[in-house]
């Protein structure tokens, strides 16, 4: 009997979960057959909109002459704030600080003033350039230093996290140091630009195909602008050509303008900006300046940290509040600070409104944390990896974060040790130091850095999801949920969950476009929570249907529920078996409902922002990366020679998809910390607004040797979807190892006696400057 039960259990588990399944659109991507909004056959009567943008960064709009725009060839209409029947507001907060079109005050270069709609996109684009605007200019505030010098106006309320007596701990620390670090921003550079196609219907209905990570927010914004109920607006998203957070709130503008034009003209309207305009209009990853004071001892143990994380937020709040909050949530990374104070400073500037970006502030917090470690290492003359070990979270008394959540699942030390062993870190470090002594120009560096990333939305109400599952009488299944697909493999993972639940193949499941018409009130696909939330919601719907089917079979064939099993491709009922299709057809004839909604809300989490205390994260995802680089000390140029990664995905739902996320996240993080540099001129004009001036990583920038492995036999201790862990954002922060490997290479110029204090992005220019500083320090310290 025991052997029979084991065989049954193994059969039940022999489904698609935990196995490699191709991305549902992989073949279409390679063949160029995956349909994005701009590929969809254009509906009859389609018109095209284009935005007219401000040409100054700060000031007052004195006049706006649109006569030439209105009379340009092919122009159908021109839209300004006066044409908005509802609210001229698309802000994602309750501050109501983001108009669709500005009416007087100009707050950043590229702020939308109007939209023109024409018969073709080219005609609309050309007509938009004919506008004549007069401005009364004011000096723009463009960075953290300027904002602080002007009084430090904030776009939203700051946060303070504090635990312990920081002043006393600093005062009694054997050693103290102060420093400051600049951390640059990053453009999302999704391959598919922002785009929306609005199709008007009867009774004020509006359907919008939008490239958005947050269909429900776009729905509410369109309804608000059109002055209709949300039930009149349907948002649909089949897939995005990348999002990375840049389409969480920033899609609102484009969808609302397209819908506004469609309502006025009573015909479909599409809006797609050029890449240049997309980059000029939309927000980026937040730039930060981290000012810090650290108390520590001669053995490298940190006693206290006091840090201020100041961010360039832009001209309105957008998501800067939660982004800067999350930076503080990750100012510890994997390290315990006995006394700690962290303060955010979300500064108002005359630049684009910075927004969500993969990691959502967490990467900036962690970069600061690793700088703290590096500072202590150089101050004590100890190895940075050893300093990391000595300050890791540990047992009781060393397991409380700055926001007072207990770290219950701490595996950072184990991950570090295992990666160190696998990649021969110590042997390679010794070899690199020896090679550097013999090489006057090319210097190598190596670093191993860990990651601990909190999983959940800190806005607790977003931690919910819904799903809709239909089972048809031929055994096929239609699946819909609130998550959006932006290339990350969410759709196929949730489909695997459903296939596993019913014991059917992935080919029997139809993945349908995300739409607010099927699953309402969805959360953004963000915070690495897509699989966690939507997988559980879909499973809940499946379990509801299965419970009905089990009750039916138990009554029909007079067997107990325990004698009914969903096996791969078939159902076992007592001693007989039948195909899934035969079974559900019989259930239909018995009038069993074969459709269900599912719902999931993440348990355990809570957060009191005013108190700076709570349990904001359901669990932590861990990882570690070891990077090896080579720099040319004459030019500052460098190569990433080798990277080894060991990452914690819990029990992976799909190892191939997860490895792809790790590789992609790492390379994107490497680009942020090395080559991607945003630059505004003194007039507030973004000058890095195209691939010609903004350098994202390309194939030749990838590590020459790139080893990525998943941590094995490490199921999530929390009951997540099949004990998996989120993998969307945490891998990006593994790239911090590259920044510190570059720092290690620079430090070799001074025989590792001085902290390079290498800021990000570590462009070749910055690396060369750091090398020059290191040489000067070495000369100054020479006997």
Buried (B, 14 or more C-beta within 10 A) or exposed (E): EEEEEEEEEEBBEEBBBBBEBEBBBBEEEEEEEBEBBBEEEEEEEBBBBBBBBBBBBBBEBEEBEBEEBBEBEBBBBBBBBEBBEBBBBBBBBEBEBBBBBBEEEBBBBBBBBBBBBBBEBEBBBBBBEBBEBEBEBBBBBBBBBBBBEEEBEBBBEBBEBBBBBBEEBBEEBEBBBEBEBBBBBBBBBBEBBBBBBBBBEEEBEBBBBBBBBBBBBBBBBBBBBBEBEBEBBBBBBBBBBBBBBBBBBBBBBBBBBBBBBBBBBEBBBBBBBBBBBBBBBBBBBBBBBBBBBBBBBEEBBBBBBBBBBBBBBBBBBBBBBBBBBBBBBBBBBBBBBBBBBBBBBBBBBBBBBBBBBBBBBBBBBBBBBBBBBBBBBBBBEBBBBEBBBBBBBEEEEBBBBBBBBEBEBBBBBBBBEBBBEEBEBBEBBEEBBEBBEEEEEBBBBBBBBBBBBBBBBBBBEBBBBBBBBBBBBEBBBBBBBBBBBBBBBBBBBBBBBBBBBBBBBBEBBEBBBBBBBBBBBBBBBBBBBBBBBBBBBBBBBBEBBBEBBBBBBBEEBEBEEEBBBBBBBBBBBEEEBBEBBBBBBBBBEEEBEBEBBBBBEBEEBEBEBEEBBBBBBBBBBBBBBBBBBBBBBEEBEBBBBBBBBBBBBBBBBBBBBBBBBBBBBBBBBBBBBBBBBBEBEEBBBBEBBBEEEBBBBEEEBBBEEBBBBBBEEBBBEBEBBBBBBBBBBBBBBBBBBBBBBBBBBBBBBBEBEBBBBBBBBBBBEBBBBBBBBBEEBBEEEEE
